[in-house]
Amino acid sequence: MLDIIMKVFGKPEKRSGQIAKERLQVVLIHDRASVSPELMENLKNEIIGVISKYMVINKKDMEISLANDSDSVALVANIPVNSLRHGVAKA
């Protein structure tokens, strides 16, 4: 149901050319930051594990990448949250 609402009110779906361009940008950024695909996959899995303790997330639509600025690299995460988990102890 959320997918239908997102299609009606959300951003339009990306074309294959746009998706390919974004993937190439991610590959180039990873190369510049010297981060292996295995490290990124491990990082993504650990982030999923931690966040999943507190929230129900949409793993299919999540994006985790590195953004490169002139003098730094930033971890950028777009993780759709479906709901919060109830009964999780607060720190």
All heavy atoms as an XYZ file, in Angstrom:
702
protein
N       0.825     -1.184      0.000
C       0.000      0.000      0.000
C       0.871      1.250      0.000
O       0.561      2.208     -0.690
C      -0.925     -0.014      1.211
C      -1.715      1.239      1.333
S      -3.429      0.855      1.481
C      -4.012      2.314      2.222
N       1.955      1.221      0.778
C       2.872      2.362      0.816
C       3.489      2.591     -0.560
O       3.682      3.741     -0.966
C       3.963      2.135      1.862
C       4.964      3.268      2.057
C       4.251      4.548      2.479
C       5.992      2.892      3.076
N       3.757      1.504     -1.292
C       4.316      1.639     -2.636
C       3.371      2.399     -3.555
O       3.801      3.235     -4.351
C       4.620      0.266     -3.238
C       5.765     -0.432     -2.542
O       6.589      0.272     -1.932
O       5.839     -1.662     -2.617
N       2.091      2.125     -3.442
C       1.103      2.807     -4.276
C       1.066      4.288     -3.947
O       1.064      5.140     -4.834
C      -0.292      2.173     -4.089
C      -0.282      0.735     -4.607
C      -1.365      2.986     -4.798
C      -1.515     -0.054     -4.259
N       1.067      4.615     -2.668
C       1.046      6.019     -2.242
C       2.301      6.731     -2.725
O       2.237      7.858     -3.215
C       0.901      6.116     -0.704
C      -0.476      5.588     -0.286
C       1.094      7.555     -0.232
C      -0.647      5.439      1.195
N       3.456      6.070     -2.610
C       4.702      6.680     -3.054
C       4.699      6.918     -4.559
O       5.226      7.921     -5.033
C       5.900      5.808     -2.661
C       6.182      5.814     -1.165
S       6.463      7.459     -0.489
C       7.987      7.876     -1.279
N       4.107      6.003     -5.326
C       4.045      6.188     -6.777
C       3.144      7.357     -7.139
O       3.422      8.086     -8.083
C       3.567      4.910     -7.453
C       4.627      3.842     -7.479
C       4.163      2.597     -8.193
C       5.258      1.543     -8.154
N       4.883      0.324     -8.809
N       2.063      7.535     -6.396
C       1.134      8.619     -6.689
C       1.692      9.966     -6.234
O       1.680     10.941     -6.975
C      -0.240      8.358     -6.025
C      -1.144      9.563     -6.176
C      -0.893      7.119     -6.624
N       2.199     10.032     -5.002
C       2.634     11.304     -4.424
C       4.147     11.469     -4.357
O       4.641     12.567     -4.144
C       2.069     11.466     -3.012
C       0.574     11.548     -2.991
C      -0.180     10.481     -2.542
C      -0.073     12.684     -3.441
C      -1.562     10.548     -2.523
C      -1.447     12.760     -3.428
C      -2.198     11.695     -2.974
N       4.878     10.378     -4.479
C       6.330     10.432     -4.325
C       7.035     10.875     -5.579
O       6.440     11.329     -6.551
N       8.337     10.725     -5.554
C       9.136     11.119     -6.696
C       8.965     10.098     -7.821
O       8.720      8.921     -7.565
C      10.599     11.254     -6.297
C      11.206     10.011     -5.685
C      12.603     10.299     -5.194
C      13.124      9.074     -4.451
N      14.369      9.302     -3.829
N       9.092     10.542     -9.061
C       8.917      9.626    -10.180
C      10.019      8.573    -10.213
O      11.118      8.795     -9.710
C       8.994     10.532    -11.409
C       9.661     11.774    -10.937
C       9.384     11.888     -9.468
N       9.699      7.421    -10.805
C      10.686      6.356    -10.895
C      11.817      6.779    -11.828
O      11.616      7.502    -12.784
C      10.023      5.078    -11.391
C       9.053      4.499    -10.383
C       8.533      3.141    -10.806
O       9.241      2.429    -11.545
O       7.428      2.797    -10.389
N      13.008      6.296    -11.539
C      14.178      6.683    -12.315
C      14.263      5.830    -13.590
O      13.882      4.677    -13.596
C      15.440      6.482    -11.479
C      15.486      7.346    -10.249
C      16.714      7.049     -9.433
C      16.706      7.857     -8.158
N      17.830      7.537     -7.308
N      14.808      6.432    -14.611
C      15.053      5.709    -15.858
C      16.332      4.901    -15.719
O      17.179      5.192    -14.876
C      15.196      6.691    -17.010
C      13.958      7.482    -17.263
C      14.225      8.383    -18.434
N      13.214      9.405    -18.530
C      12.722      9.820    -19.674
N      13.156      9.329    -20.799
N      11.809     10.765    -19.697
N      16.502      3.909    -16.574
C      17.677      3.044    -16.488
C      18.969      3.831    -16.700
O      19.990      3.535    -16.080
C      17.575      1.897    -17.488
O      17.513      2.391    -18.812
N      18.953      4.838    -17.573
C      20.141      5.659    -17.778
C      20.539      6.419    -16.525
O      21.725      6.529    -16.202
N      19.557      6.938    -15.802
C      19.818      7.657    -14.555
C      20.372      6.710    -13.500
O      21.302      7.048    -12.768
C      18.546      8.333    -14.045
C      18.732      9.102    -12.760
C      19.659     10.293    -12.896
O      19.790     10.873    -13.962
N      20.318     10.660    -11.819
N      19.811      5.510    -13.429
C      20.293      4.508    -12.464
C      21.735      4.130    -12.779
O      22.582      4.047    -11.884
C      19.375      3.272    -12.459
C      17.998      3.650    -11.909
C      19.987      2.133    -11.648
C      16.950      2.570    -12.075
N      22.035      3.915    -14.060
C      23.400      3.561    -14.461
C      24.380      4.681    -14.114
O      25.493      4.419    -13.642
C      23.438      3.259    -15.951
N      23.975      5.921    -14.336
C      24.827      7.068    -14.013
C      25.120      7.117    -12.520
O      26.272      7.333    -12.111
C      24.141      8.356    -14.456
C      24.937      9.603    -14.172
C      24.197     10.840    -14.626
C      24.932     12.100    -14.236
N      24.196     13.307    -14.615
N      24.092      6.913    -11.685
C      24.286      6.935    -10.235
C      25.192      5.801     -9.783
O      26.043      5.984     -8.910
C      22.938      6.860     -9.529
C      22.128      8.122     -9.685
C      20.736      8.006     -9.100
O      20.389      6.951     -8.528
O      19.970      8.983     -9.228
N      25.033      4.629    -10.373
C      25.900      3.498    -10.008
C      27.353      3.781    -10.373
O      28.261      3.458     -9.614
C      25.420      2.222    -10.695
C      24.161      1.665    -10.094
C      23.745      0.399    -10.767
N      22.507     -0.105    -10.192
C      21.746     -1.013    -10.749
N      22.085     -1.550    -11.905
N      20.643     -1.418    -10.159
N      27.571      4.376    -11.537
C      28.924      4.723    -11.946
C      29.530      5.740    -10.986
O      30.701      5.634    -10.617
C      28.925      5.262    -13.369
C      30.288      5.689    -13.921
C      31.262      4.518    -13.897
C      30.127      6.221    -15.333
N      28.747      6.720    -10.570
C      29.241      7.709     -9.617
C      29.642      7.041     -8.306
O      30.676      7.387     -7.721
C      28.181      8.771     -9.357
C      27.979      9.706    -10.522
C      26.810     10.650    -10.315
O      25.907     10.388     -9.536
N      26.829     11.768    -11.037
N      28.845      6.091     -7.837
C      29.169      5.376     -6.597
C      30.467      4.598     -6.761
O      31.332      4.618     -5.889
C      28.006      4.438     -6.185
C      28.432      3.500     -5.073
C      26.806      5.259     -5.762
N      30.636      3.930     -7.906
C      31.866      3.170     -8.158
C      33.077      4.102     -8.171
O      34.111      3.795     -7.571
C      31.759      2.394     -9.496
C      33.109      1.838     -9.915
C      30.743      1.273     -9.371
N      32.955      5.242     -8.822
C      34.066      6.193     -8.870
C      34.409      6.732     -7.488
O      35.583      6.866     -7.134
C      33.731      7.346     -9.822
C      33.662      6.976    -11.303
C      33.149      8.156    -12.115
C      35.005      6.496    -11.812
N      33.397      7.039     -6.694
C      33.635      7.538     -5.343
C      34.317      6.475     -4.493
O      35.261      6.755     -3.759
C      32.318      8.018     -4.690
C      31.847      9.294     -5.387
C      32.495      8.242     -3.197
C      30.446      9.717     -5.014
N      33.868      5.225     -4.624
C      34.490      4.147     -3.851
C      35.940      3.975     -4.247
O      36.800      3.750     -3.398
C      33.729      2.848     -4.065
C      32.400      2.826     -3.399
N      31.558      1.752     -3.458
C      31.731      3.744     -2.671
C      30.448      2.009     -2.796
N      30.538      3.225     -2.310
N      36.224      4.084     -5.555
C      37.611      3.974     -6.000
C      38.465      5.089     -5.421
O      39.579      4.854     -4.967
C      37.679      4.009     -7.525
C      37.216      2.711     -8.152
O      37.090      1.701     -7.427
O      36.976      2.702     -9.377
N      37.957      6.312     -5.428
C      38.713      7.446     -4.894
C      38.928      7.321     -3.391
O      39.934      7.763     -2.863
C      38.002      8.759     -5.205
C      38.026      9.117     -6.655
C      37.344     10.443     -6.883
N      37.071     10.621     -8.298
C      36.012     11.222     -8.784
N      35.101     11.734     -7.979
N      35.838     11.334    -10.074
N      37.977      6.748     -2.698
C      38.085      6.613     -1.242
C      38.818      5.337     -0.839
O      39.015      5.084      0.337
C      36.696      6.629     -0.618
N      39.202      4.528     -1.811
C      39.908      3.267     -1.567
C      39.125      2.341     -0.647
O      39.661      1.758      0.288
C      41.299      3.535     -0.981
O      42.055      4.304     -1.868
N      37.823      2.223     -0.890
C      36.965      1.339     -0.107
C      36.564      0.174     -1.001
O      35.998      0.364     -2.074
C      35.709      2.087      0.390
C      34.772      1.141      1.107
C      36.113      3.230      1.295
N      36.846     -1.032     -0.541
C      36.518     -2.210     -1.344
C      35.016     -2.484     -1.298
O      34.337     -2.115     -0.333
C      37.269     -3.427     -0.806
O      36.744     -3.814      0.445
N      34.493     -3.145     -2.335
C      33.072     -3.521     -2.327
C      32.718     -4.417     -1.135
O      31.624     -4.320     -0.587
C      32.887     -4.268     -3.647
C      33.988     -3.784     -4.522
C      35.130     -3.476     -3.601
N      33.651     -5.268     -0.726
C      33.404     -6.143      0.418
C      33.225     -5.333      1.698
O      32.344     -5.617      2.510
C      34.553     -7.153      0.599
C      34.693     -8.135     -0.529
C      35.496     -7.582     -1.703
O      36.229     -6.580     -1.547
O      35.369     -8.157     -2.801
N      34.077     -4.311      1.881
C      33.964     -3.454      3.058
C      32.629     -2.718      3.052
O      31.958     -2.633      4.088
C      35.122     -2.453      3.121
C      35.059     -1.475      4.299
C      35.265     -2.210      5.615
C      36.084     -0.372      4.136
N      32.222     -2.193      1.896
C      30.942     -1.489      1.812
C      29.779     -2.435      2.118
O      28.830     -2.052      2.800
C      30.753     -0.863      0.431
C      31.519      0.418      0.231
S      31.118      1.713      1.433
C      29.429      2.078      1.021
N      29.851     -3.659      1.625
C      28.783     -4.629      1.886
C      28.743     -4.985      3.372
O      27.659     -5.066      3.966
C      29.001     -5.886      1.038
C      27.844     -6.849      1.070
C      26.558     -6.273      0.493
O      26.605     -5.405     -0.392
O      25.476     -6.700      0.954
N      29.890     -5.180      3.994
C      29.936     -5.455      5.439
C      29.382     -4.281      6.237
O      28.619     -4.462      7.187
C      31.362     -5.765      5.892
C      31.849     -7.108      5.404
O      31.059     -7.962      5.006
N      33.147     -7.284      5.410
N      29.771     -3.076      5.853
C      29.281     -1.872      6.520
C      27.762     -1.775      6.398
O      27.062     -1.528      7.378
C      29.951     -0.635      5.928
C      29.595      0.712      6.514
C      29.981      0.783      7.986
C      30.294      1.813      5.737
N      27.260     -1.998      5.198
C      25.816     -1.948      4.955
C      25.086     -2.989      5.816
O      24.079     -2.679      6.451
C      25.534     -2.193      3.478
C      24.084     -2.149      3.109
C      23.903     -2.352      1.616
C      22.441     -2.370      1.236
N      22.257     -2.527     -0.220
N      25.613     -4.208      5.873
C      24.974     -5.262      6.669
C      24.969     -4.930      8.159
O      23.984     -5.193      8.857
C      25.654     -6.608      6.416
C      25.373     -7.137      5.032
O      24.371     -6.798      4.410
N      26.281     -7.949      4.520
N      26.055     -4.361      8.646
C      26.099     -3.991     10.063
C      25.148     -2.845     10.371
O      24.496     -2.830     11.417
C      27.527     -3.646     10.472
C      28.398     -4.891     10.555
C      29.752     -4.619     11.190
O      29.820     -3.806     12.133
O      30.731     -5.233     10.742
N      25.070     -1.872      9.481
C      24.127     -0.767      9.671
C      22.702     -1.297      9.693
O      21.894     -0.914     10.534
C      24.315      0.312      8.583
C      25.648      1.042      8.811
C      23.152      1.294      8.565
C      26.042      1.969      7.683
N      22.383     -2.200      8.770
C      21.050     -2.818      8.738
C      20.768     -3.518     10.059
O      19.687     -3.384     10.633
C      20.931     -3.812      7.563
C      20.870     -3.059      6.235
C      19.696     -4.705      7.722
C      20.968     -3.961      5.016
N      21.745     -4.265     10.562
C      21.561     -5.002     11.814
C      21.269     -4.095     12.988
O      20.363     -4.360     13.785
N      22.020     -3.012     13.110
C      21.838     -2.095     14.242
C      20.509     -1.357     14.135
O      19.738     -1.288     15.096
C      23.013     -1.092     14.328
C      22.719     -0.009     15.347
C      24.301     -1.821     14.683
N      20.225     -0.794     12.977
C      18.997     -0.022     12.816
C      17.765     -0.911     12.949
O      16.740     -0.493     13.492
C      19.012      0.738     11.472
C      20.102      1.809     11.524
C      17.659      1.369     11.167
C      20.307      2.549     10.235
N      17.876     -2.162     12.480
C      16.739     -3.087     12.556
C      16.346     -3.439     13.985
O      15.234     -3.894     14.226
C      17.047     -4.367     11.777
O      17.144     -4.083     10.399
N      17.248     -3.238     14.940
C      16.897     -3.465     16.350
C      15.862     -2.458     16.827
O      15.083     -2.733     17.722
C      18.144     -3.349     17.236
C      19.129     -4.460     17.066
C      20.319     -4.221     17.987
C      21.390     -5.258     17.792
N      22.531     -5.023     18.683
N      15.862     -1.270     16.252
C      15.017     -0.176     16.715
C      13.900      0.206     15.746
O      12.933      0.832     16.149
C      15.884      1.064     16.973
C      16.985      0.789     17.950
C      18.273      0.469     17.514
C      16.753      0.800     19.325
C      19.296      0.190     18.411
C      17.764      0.526     20.220
C      19.026      0.221     19.762
O      20.027     -0.052     20.651
N      14.058     -0.150     14.467
C      13.093      0.261     13.451
C      12.880     -0.858     12.443
O      13.771     -1.661     12.204
C      13.618      1.480     12.681
C      13.913      2.664     13.520
S      14.725      3.917     12.509
C      15.093      5.112     13.777
N      11.694     -0.866     11.850
C      11.432     -1.744     10.713
C      11.779     -0.920      9.479
O      11.198      0.141      9.255
C       9.951     -2.180     10.670
C       9.679     -3.031      9.452
C       9.574     -2.900     11.952
N      12.770     -1.399      8.720
C      13.243     -0.620      7.580
C      12.941     -1.345      6.271
O      12.721     -2.549      6.241
C      14.751     -0.323      7.687
C      15.565     -1.615      7.698
C      15.050      0.518      8.900
C      17.059     -1.396      7.632
N      12.974     -0.570      5.189
C      12.781     -1.103      3.850
C      14.164     -1.347      3.257
O      14.791     -0.441      2.713
C      11.982     -0.101      3.009
C      11.717     -0.603      1.617
O      12.345     -1.526      1.133
N      10.765      0.026      0.964
N      14.657     -2.575      3.376
C      16.010     -2.897      2.922
C      16.140     -2.807      1.409
O      17.203     -2.504      0.890
C      16.401     -4.296      3.393
C      16.482     -4.427      4.895
C      16.740     -5.858      5.291
C      16.569     -6.016      6.783
N      16.609     -7.409      7.199
N      15.056     -3.080      0.712
C      15.089     -3.097     -0.752
C      15.391     -1.712     -1.328
O      16.120     -1.588     -2.306
C      13.750     -3.604     -1.284
C      13.672     -3.711     -2.789
C      12.302     -4.157     -3.232
C      11.399     -2.947     -3.151
N      10.128     -3.049     -3.802
N      14.851     -0.674     -0.720
C      15.002      0.676     -1.256
C      16.087      1.502     -0.573
O      16.255      2.676     -0.879
C      13.666      1.431     -1.169
C      12.620      0.834     -2.090
O      13.008      0.250     -3.122
O      11.427      0.953     -1.783
N      16.836      0.901      0.348
C      17.855      1.673      1.040
C      19.084      1.861      0.161
O      19.365      1.047     -0.713
C      18.228      1.030      2.367
C      19.028     -0.246      2.268
S      19.397     -0.952      3.873
C      20.641      0.140      4.467
N      19.762      2.965      0.368
C      20.976      3.286     -0.364
C      22.036      3.745      0.621
O      21.787      4.616      1.444
C      20.712      4.406     -1.368
C      19.673      4.083     -2.410
C      19.317      5.287     -3.257
O      20.100      6.257     -3.285
O      18.250      5.258     -3.872
N      23.201      3.150      0.526
C      24.328      3.572      1.355
C      25.513      3.764      0.415
O      25.840      2.876     -0.366
C      24.660      2.536      2.444
C      23.487      2.431      3.418
C      25.940      2.909      3.173
C      23.682      1.434      4.519
N      26.120      4.939      0.481
C      27.229      5.223     -0.415
C      28.194      6.192      0.247
O      27.947      6.685      1.337
C      26.711      5.808     -1.726
O      26.063      7.035     -1.481
N      29.277      6.438     -0.446
C      30.256      7.419      0.000
C      30.188      8.615     -0.931
O      30.131      8.462     -2.147
C      31.661      6.825     -0.018
C      31.910      5.683      0.948
C      33.287      5.085      0.711
C      31.766      6.146      2.381
N      30.173      9.804     -0.365
C      30.188     11.036     -1.152
C      31.547     11.687     -0.973
O      32.063     11.782      0.136
C      29.079     11.974     -0.693
N      32.104     12.120     -2.070
C      33.448     12.668     -2.057
C      33.402     14.177     -2.247
O      32.837     14.673     -3.207
C      34.247     12.014     -3.187
C      35.716     12.237     -3.072
O      36.166     13.022     -2.259
N      36.469     11.547     -3.890
N      33.993     14.900     -1.305
C      34.154     16.342     -1.423
C      35.628     16.582     -1.754
O      36.414     15.645     -1.830
C      33.763     17.010     -0.096
C      33.463     18.481     -0.241
O      33.643     19.015     -1.345
O      33.058     19.100      0.757
N      36.011     17.799     -1.934
C      37.395     18.083     -2.310
C      38.400     17.598     -1.272
O      39.489     17.175     -1.619
C      37.585     19.575     -2.569
O      37.301     20.308     -1.394
N      38.030     17.646      0.010
C      38.993     17.268      1.048
C      38.465     16.240      2.047
O      39.110     15.986      3.056
C      39.479     18.506      1.786
C      38.335     19.257      2.463
O      37.174     18.956      2.162
O      38.624     20.134      3.293
N      37.298     15.645      1.776
C      36.769     14.663      2.719
C      35.835     13.685      2.015
O      35.410     13.905      0.890
C      36.019     15.361      3.853
O      34.881     16.020      3.332
N      35.530     12.605      2.717
C      34.591     11.599      2.236
C      33.515     11.451      3.295
O      33.805     11.400      4.485
C      35.300     10.246      2.005
C      34.311      9.178      1.597
C      36.394     10.385      0.965
N      32.252     11.404      2.867
C      31.141     11.271      3.803
C      30.348      9.999      3.495
O      30.171      9.642      2.332
C      30.211     12.479      3.703
N      29.898      9.335      4.528
C      28.999      8.196      4.388
C      27.586      8.746      4.287
O      27.133      9.481      5.159
C      29.113      7.266      5.599
C      28.172      6.068      5.601
C      28.536      5.104      4.490
C      28.231      5.364      6.944
N      26.895      8.399      3.211
C      25.548      8.893      2.969
C      24.606      7.696      2.990
O      24.801      6.732      2.257
C      25.449      9.623      1.608
C      24.044     10.116      1.369
C      26.448     10.761      1.547
N      23.593      7.763      3.851
C      22.639      6.659      3.971
C      21.218      7.175      3.793
O      20.810      8.122      4.445
C      22.785      5.979      5.329
N      20.484      6.543      2.907
C      19.070      6.812      2.704
C      18.358      5.514      3.036
O      18.385      4.563      2.255
C      18.803      7.245      1.265
C      17.347      7.540      1.025
O      16.524      7.499      1.931
N      17.012      7.816     -0.216
N      17.752      5.463      4.231
C      17.145      4.229      4.729
C      15.678      4.477      5.034
O      15.354      5.108      6.043
C      17.885      3.724      5.988
C      19.379      3.579      5.694
C      17.278      2.419      6.489
C      20.242      3.317      6.886
N      14.783      4.002      4.165
C      13.350      4.186      4.416
C      12.914      3.428      5.674
O      13.193      2.242      5.815
C      12.677      3.608      3.175
C      13.746      3.567      2.130
C      15.033      3.377      2.876
N      12.256      4.132      6.579
C      11.784      3.539      7.835
C      10.285      3.317      7.732
O       9.526      4.236      7.476
C      12.102      4.471      9.034
C      11.525      3.902     10.320
C      13.595      4.694      9.147
N       9.873      2.056      7.910
C       8.448      1.725      7.863
C       7.765      2.026      9.188
O       6.657      2.549      9.217
C       8.241      0.260      7.492
C       8.732     -0.046      6.085
O       8.801      0.828      5.236
N       9.104     -1.280      5.851
N       8.427      1.666     10.286
C       7.859      1.922     11.608
C       8.928      1.724     12.672
O       9.977      1.163     12.406
C       6.672      0.994     11.883
O       7.100     -0.353     11.925
N       8.633      2.205     13.868
C       9.509      1.997     15.011
C       9.139      0.706     15.690
O       7.973      0.297     15.696
C       9.405      3.154     15.985
C       9.825      4.520     15.450
C       9.567      5.593     16.506
C      11.280      4.520     15.055
N      10.106      0.044     16.274
C       9.833     -1.177     17.034
C       9.437     -0.771     18.447
O      10.097      0.035     19.076
C      11.053     -2.072     17.081
C      11.440     -2.602     15.706
C      12.353     -3.792     15.853
N      12.817     -4.225     14.558
C      12.164     -5.066     13.762
N      11.006     -5.542     14.127
N      12.674     -5.408     12.593
N       8.357     -1.322     18.928
C       7.893     -1.032     20.284
C       8.510     -2.023     21.255
O       8.842     -3.141     20.900
C       6.374     -1.119     20.338
C       5.708     -0.106     19.457
N       5.721      1.244     19.725
C       5.054     -0.238     18.285
C       5.091      1.883     18.777
N       4.683      1.008     17.867
N       8.709     -1.603     22.454
C       9.241     -2.476     23.481
C      10.754     -2.550     23.513
O      11.309     -3.368     24.220
N      11.419     -1.710     22.749
C      12.889     -1.674     22.771
C      13.307     -0.804     23.945
O      12.813      0.317     24.107
C      13.446     -1.116     21.443
C      14.950     -1.020     21.512
C      13.014     -1.982     20.280
N      14.208     -1.326     24.755
C      14.676     -0.587     25.937
C      15.380      0.684     25.509
O      16.188      0.690     24.600
C      15.593     -1.447     26.775
N      15.086      1.786     26.186
C      15.727      3.067     25.891
C      16.987      3.202     26.710
O      17.059      2.751     27.846
C      14.777      4.221     26.190
C      13.559      4.205     25.289
C      12.641      5.375     25.609
C      11.417      5.309     24.714
N      10.485      6.374     24.982
N      17.977      3.854     26.127
C      19.254      4.025     26.827
C      19.160      5.118     27.856
O      18.449      6.029     27.810
C      20.343      4.361     25.826
